[in-house]
């Protein structure tokens, strides 16, 4: 297991719409690229988080 996970937040009209977790930054970026093509009105952010803060 990695020490870092990547959180991807999907925001619509200023409200959190969806939050996904990925094992790698590349997976998160690939997801964002696909979603931006389908839903260009949404804003995405990718942030590194410690895995210990996600899983107890």
Biopython code that builds the backbone (N, CA, C, O; Angstrom):
import numpy as np
from Bio.PDB.StructureBuilder import StructureBuilder

atoms = [
    (1, "UNK", "N", (0.835, -1.187, 0.000)),
    (1, "UNK", "CA", (0.000, 0.000, 0.000)),
    (1, "UNK", "C", (0.875, 1.244, 0.000)),
    (1, "UNK", "O", (1.897, 1.296, 0.684)),
    (2, "UNK", "N", (0.473, 2.232, -0.762)),
    (2, "UNK", "CA", (1.199, 3.497, -0.836)),
    (2, "UNK", "C", (0.975, 4.312, 0.430)),
    (2, "UNK", "O", (-0.045, 4.163, 1.104)),
    (3, "UNK", "N", (1.932, 5.172, 0.747)),
    (3, "UNK", "CA", (1.775, 6.087, 1.872)),
    (3, "UNK", "C", (0.940, 7.299, 1.488)),
    (3, "UNK", "O", (0.437, 8.018, 2.351)),
    (4, "UNK", "N", (0.793, 7.521, 0.165)),
    (4, "UNK", "CA", (0.045, 8.674, -0.337)),
    (4, "UNK", "C", (-1.090, 8.194, -1.224)),
    (4, "UNK", "O", (-0.919, 7.298, -2.050)),
    (5, "UNK", "N", (-2.241, 8.800, -1.040)),
    (5, "UNK", "CA", (-3.367, 8.582, -1.932)),
    (5, "UNK", "C", (-3.710, 9.940, -2.534)),
    (5, "UNK", "O", (-3.268, 10.980, -2.045)),
    (6, "UNK", "N", (-4.501, 9.916, -3.598)),
    (6, "UNK", "CA", (-4.837, 11.141, -4.298)),
    (6, "UNK", "C", (-6.342, 11.343, -4.270)),
    (6, "UNK", "O", (-7.102, 10.514, -4.771)),
    (7, "UNK", "N", (-6.764, 12.453, -3.681)),
    (7, "UNK", "CA", (-8.181, 12.789, -3.562)),
    (7, "UNK", "C", (-8.554, 13.727, -4.705)),
    (7, "UNK", "O", (-7.881, 14.728, -4.954)),
    (8, "UNK", "N", (-9.626, 13.388, -5.386)),
    (8, "UNK", "CA", (-10.127, 14.204, -6.488)),
    (8, "UNK", "C", (-11.521, 14.688, -6.112)),
    (8, "UNK", "O", (-12.445, 13.887, -5.971)),
    (9, "UNK", "N", (-11.669, 15.988, -5.952)),
    (9, "UNK", "CA", (-12.961, 16.587, -5.636)),
    (9, "UNK", "C", (-13.566, 17.164, -6.909)),
    (9, "UNK", "O", (-12.889, 17.820, -7.701)),
    (10, "UNK", "N", (-14.840, 16.905, -7.082)),
    (10, "UNK", "CA", (-15.603, 17.389, -8.223)),
    (10, "UNK", "C", (-16.617, 18.386, -7.674)),
    (10, "UNK", "O", (-17.454, 18.035, -6.842)),
    (11, "UNK", "N", (-16.538, 19.633, -8.143)),
    (11, "UNK", "CA", (-17.374, 20.706, -7.608)),
    (11, "UNK", "C", (-18.270, 21.256, -8.715)),
    (11, "UNK", "O", (-17.827, 21.502, -9.837)),
    (12, "UNK", "N", (-19.533, 21.439, -8.369)),
    (12, "UNK", "CA", (-20.501, 22.037, -9.305)),
    (12, "UNK", "C", (-21.220, 23.153, -8.570)),
    (12, "UNK", "O", (-21.749, 22.948, -7.478)),
    (13, "UNK", "N", (-21.238, 24.328, -9.168)),
    (13, "UNK", "CA", (-21.907, 25.500, -8.590)),
    (13, "UNK", "C", (-21.441, 25.766, -7.157)),
    (13, "UNK", "O", (-22.235, 26.125, -6.288)),
    (14, "UNK", "N", (-20.140, 25.582, -6.931)),
    (14, "UNK", "CA", (-19.571, 25.873, -5.623)),
    (14, "UNK", "C", (-19.812, 24.830, -4.552)),
    (14, "UNK", "O", (-19.408, 25.024, -3.406)),
    (15, "UNK", "N", (-20.463, 23.724, -4.895)),
    (15, "UNK", "CA", (-20.776, 22.669, -3.921)),
    (15, "UNK", "C", (-20.048, 21.379, -4.294)),
    (15, "UNK", "O", (-19.951, 21.028, -5.470)),
    (16, "UNK", "N", (-19.537, 20.680, -3.281)),
    (16, "UNK", "CA", (-18.895, 19.393, -3.520)),
    (16, "UNK", "C", (-19.935, 18.440, -4.097)),
    (16, "UNK", "O", (-20.974, 18.194, -3.485)),
    (17, "UNK", "N", (-19.649, 17.913, -5.264)),
    (17, "UNK", "CA", (-20.566, 17.026, -5.975)),
    (17, "UNK", "C", (-20.145, 15.565, -5.813)),
    (17, "UNK", "O", (-20.987, 14.680, -5.666)),
    (18, "UNK", "N", (-18.830, 15.325, -5.843)),
    (18, "UNK", "CA", (-18.325, 13.965, -5.766)),
    (18, "UNK", "C", (-16.886, 14.004, -5.257)),
    (18, "UNK", "O", (-16.153, 14.957, -5.521)),
    (19, "UNK", "N", (-16.492, 12.971, -4.530)),
    (19, "UNK", "CA", (-15.108, 12.839, -4.071)),
    (19, "UNK", "C", (-14.667, 11.412, -4.355)),
    (19, "UNK", "O", (-15.322, 10.448, -3.956)),
    (20, "UNK", "N", (-13.548, 11.299, -5.051)),
    (20, "UNK", "CA", (-13.010, 9.990, -5.405)),
    (20, "UNK", "C", (-11.581, 9.898, -4.877)),
    (20, "UNK", "O", (-10.879, 10.904, -4.775)),
    (21, "UNK", "N", (-11.163, 8.685, -4.545)),
    (21, "UNK", "CA", (-9.798, 8.439, -4.101)),
    (21, "UNK", "C", (-9.096, 7.546, -5.118)),
    (21, "UNK", "O", (-9.687, 6.609, -5.654)),
    (22, "UNK", "N", (-7.822, 7.854, -5.375)),
    (22, "UNK", "CA", (-7.032, 7.100, -6.338)),
    (22, "UNK", "C", (-5.696, 6.729, -5.713)),
    (22, "UNK", "O", (-5.191, 7.418, -4.827)),
    (23, "UNK", "N", (-5.137, 5.628, -6.193)),
    (23, "UNK", "CA", (-3.842, 5.168, -5.696)),
    (23, "UNK", "C", (-2.679, 5.982, -6.246)),
    (23, "UNK", "O", (-1.654, 6.141, -5.582)),
    (24, "UNK", "N", (-2.842, 6.501, -7.468)),
    (24, "UNK", "CA", (-1.769, 7.274, -8.096)),
    (24, "UNK", "C", (-2.300, 8.593, -8.641)),
    (24, "UNK", "O", (-3.489, 8.738, -8.928)),
    (25, "UNK", "N", (-1.396, 9.539, -8.773)),
    (25, "UNK", "CA", (-1.762, 10.838, -9.339)),
    (25, "UNK", "C", (-2.180, 10.681, -10.799)),
    (25, "UNK", "O", (-3.086, 11.370, -11.266)),
    (26, "UNK", "N", (-1.522, 9.780, -11.512)),
    (26, "UNK", "CA", (-1.842, 9.557, -12.921)),
    (26, "UNK", "C", (-3.280, 9.070, -13.085)),
    (26, "UNK", "O", (-3.973, 9.505, -14.005)),
    (27, "UNK", "N", (-3.736, 8.182, -12.213)),
    (27, "UNK", "CA", (-5.123, 7.713, -12.270)),
    (27, "UNK", "C", (-6.097, 8.874, -12.047)),
    (27, "UNK", "O", (-7.105, 8.993, -12.744)),
    (28, "UNK", "N", (-5.790, 9.711, -11.086)),
    (28, "UNK", "CA", (-6.654, 10.858, -10.787)),
    (28, "UNK", "C", (-6.697, 11.820, -11.973)),
    (28, "UNK", "O", (-7.768, 12.300, -12.342)),
    (29, "UNK", "N", (-5.544, 12.102, -12.568)),
    (29, "UNK", "CA", (-5.495, 13.010, -13.712)),
    (29, "UNK", "C", (-6.238, 12.437, -14.916)),
    (29, "UNK", "O", (-6.906, 13.175, -15.640)),
    (30, "UNK", "N", (-6.127, 11.133, -15.135)),
    (30, "UNK", "CA", (-6.841, 10.490, -16.243)),
    (30, "UNK", "C", (-8.356, 10.602, -16.034)),
    (30, "UNK", "O", (-9.098, 10.863, -16.981)),
    (31, "UNK", "N", (-8.813, 10.403, -14.786)),
    (31, "UNK", "CA", (-10.222, 10.542, -14.458)),
    (31, "UNK", "C", (-10.707, 11.969, -14.736)),
    (31, "UNK", "O", (-11.772, 12.164, -15.322)),
    (32, "UNK", "N", (-9.928, 12.954, -14.316)),
    (32, "UNK", "CA", (-10.306, 14.362, -14.515)),
    (32, "UNK", "C", (-10.412, 14.678, -16.007)),
    (32, "UNK", "O", (-11.358, 15.343, -16.428)),
    (33, "UNK", "N", (-9.468, 14.216, -16.800)),
    (33, "UNK", "CA", (-9.517, 14.484, -18.244)),
    (33, "UNK", "C", (-10.788, 13.910, -18.875)),
    (33, "UNK", "O", (-11.433, 14.571, -19.689)),
    (34, "UNK", "N", (-11.144, 12.684, -18.499)),
    (34, "UNK", "CA", (-12.361, 12.072, -19.044)),
    (34, "UNK", "C", (-13.601, 12.833, -18.611)),
    (34, "UNK", "O", (-14.494, 13.086, -19.420)),
    (35, "UNK", "N", (-13.660, 13.200, -17.335)),
    (35, "UNK", "CA", (-14.842, 13.886, -16.816)),
    (35, "UNK", "C", (-14.979, 15.281, -17.400)),
    (35, "UNK", "O", (-16.098, 15.723, -17.660)),
    (36, "UNK", "N", (-13.885, 15.981, -17.613)),
    (36, "UNK", "CA", (-13.952, 17.336, -18.177)),
    (36, "UNK", "C", (-14.504, 17.310, -19.596)),
    (36, "UNK", "O", (-15.140, 18.273, -20.027)),
    (37, "UNK", "N", (-14.276, 16.242, -20.318)),
    (37, "UNK", "CA", (-14.842, 16.124, -21.661)),
    (37, "UNK", "C", (-16.351, 15.941, -21.592)),
    (37, "UNK", "O", (-17.077, 16.471, -22.432)),
    (38, "UNK", "N", (-16.829, 15.198, -20.601)),
    (38, "UNK", "CA", (-18.259, 14.922, -20.485)),
    (38, "UNK", "C", (-19.020, 16.026, -19.757)),
    (38, "UNK", "O", (-20.180, 16.296, -20.069)),
    (39, "UNK", "N", (-18.361, 16.667, -18.780)),
    (39, "UNK", "CA", (-19.035, 17.671, -17.953)),
    (39, "UNK", "C", (-18.125, 18.895, -17.785)),
    (39, "UNK", "O", (-17.520, 19.079, -16.729)),
    (40, "UNK", "N", (-18.031, 19.719, -18.815)),
    (40, "UNK", "CA", (-17.109, 20.863, -18.765)),
    (40, "UNK", "C", (-17.502, 21.946, -17.764)),
    (40, "UNK", "O", (-16.699, 22.836, -17.483)),
    (41, "UNK", "N", (-18.722, 21.892, -17.219)),
    (41, "UNK", "CA", (-19.156, 22.917, -16.275)),
    (41, "UNK", "C", (-18.700, 22.627, -14.846)),
    (41, "UNK", "O", (-18.979, 23.415, -13.942)),
    (42, "UNK", "N", (-18.016, 21.529, -14.632)),
    (42, "UNK", "CA", (-17.570, 21.182, -13.292)),
    (42, "UNK", "C", (-16.099, 21.513, -13.105)),
    (42, "UNK", "O", (-15.320, 21.525, -14.058)),
    (43, "UNK", "N", (-15.738, 21.782, -11.860)),
    (43, "UNK", "CA", (-14.362, 22.101, -11.491)),
    (43, "UNK", "C", (-13.804, 20.909, -10.729)),
    (43, "UNK", "O", (-14.488, 20.328, -9.887)),
    (44, "UNK", "N", (-12.561, 20.547, -11.025)),
    (44, "UNK", "CA", (-11.924, 19.409, -10.378)),
    (44, "UNK", "C", (-10.654, 19.861, -9.681)),
    (44, "UNK", "O", (-9.958, 20.760, -10.154)),
    (45, "UNK", "N", (-10.361, 19.234, -8.558)),
    (45, "UNK", "CA", (-9.087, 19.481, -7.882)),
    (45, "UNK", "C", (-8.517, 18.139, -7.449)),
    (45, "UNK", "O", (-9.251, 17.226, -7.071)),
    (46, "UNK", "N", (-7.201, 18.039, -7.509)),
    (46, "UNK", "CA", (-6.503, 16.829, -7.096)),
    (46, "UNK", "C", (-5.560, 17.209, -5.973)),
    (46, "UNK", "O", (-4.812, 18.182, -6.072)),
    (47, "UNK", "N", (-5.604, 16.427, -4.898)),
    (47, "UNK", "CA", (-4.781, 16.731, -3.729)),
    (47, "UNK", "C", (-4.196, 15.447, -3.155)),
    (47, "UNK", "O", (-4.894, 14.439, -3.044)),
    (48, "UNK", "N", (-2.929, 15.479, -2.794)),
    (48, "UNK", "CA", (-2.280, 14.340, -2.144)),
    (48, "UNK", "C", (-2.701, 14.309, -0.677)),
    (48, "UNK", "O", (-2.718, 15.341, -0.007)),
    (49, "UNK", "N", (-3.041, 13.116, -0.184)),
    (49, "UNK", "CA", (-3.379, 12.948, 1.226)),
    (49, "UNK", "C", (-2.655, 11.710, 1.748)),
    (49, "UNK", "O", (-2.436, 10.749, 1.012)),
    (50, "UNK", "N", (-2.294, 11.748, 3.008)),
    (50, "UNK", "CA", (-1.668, 10.590, 3.624)),
    (50, "UNK", "C", (-2.683, 9.460, 3.738)),
    (50, "UNK", "O", (-3.815, 9.672, 4.174)),
    (51, "UNK", "N", (-2.274, 8.271, 3.347)),
    (51, "UNK", "CA", (-3.174, 7.122, 3.392)),
    (51, "UNK", "C", (-3.679, 6.880, 4.808)),
    (51, "UNK", "O", (-4.812, 6.435, 4.986)),
    (52, "UNK", "N", (-2.869, 7.161, 5.809)),
    (52, "UNK", "CA", (-3.284, 6.939, 7.199)),
    (52, "UNK", "C", (-4.448, 7.845, 7.591)),
    (52, "UNK", "O", (-5.171, 7.539, 8.539)),
    (53, "UNK", "N", (-4.641, 8.964, 6.873)),
    (53, "UNK", "CA", (-5.767, 9.859, 7.171)),
    (53, "UNK", "C", (-7.059, 9.377, 6.514)),
    (53, "UNK", "O", (-8.154, 9.820, 6.862)),
    (54, "UNK", "N", (-6.906, 8.440, 5.534)),
    (54, "UNK", "CA", (-8.052, 7.897, 4.827)),
    (54, "UNK", "C", (-8.506, 6.597, 5.463)),
    (54, "UNK", "O", (-9.696, 6.390, 5.700)),
    (55, "UNK", "N", (-7.560, 5.732, 5.735)),
    (55, "UNK", "CA", (-7.851, 4.408, 6.296)),
    (55, "UNK", "C", (-7.351, 4.341, 7.724)),
    (55, "UNK", "O", (-6.222, 4.738, 8.013)),
    (56, "UNK", "N", (-8.177, 3.846, 8.603)),
    (56, "UNK", "CA", (-7.769, 3.704, 10.006)),
    (56, "UNK", "C", (-7.206, 2.339, 10.263)),
    (56, "UNK", "O", (-6.811, 2.035, 11.388)),
]
sb = StructureBuilder()
sb.init_structure("model")
sb.init_model(0)
sb.init_chain("A")
sb.init_seg("    ")
for serial, (resi, resn, name, xyz) in enumerate(atoms, 1):
    if name == "N":
        sb.init_residue(resn, " ", resi, " ")
    sb.init_atom(name, np.array(xyz, "f"), 0.0, 1.0, " ", f" {name:<3s}", serial, name[0])
structure = sb.get_structure()
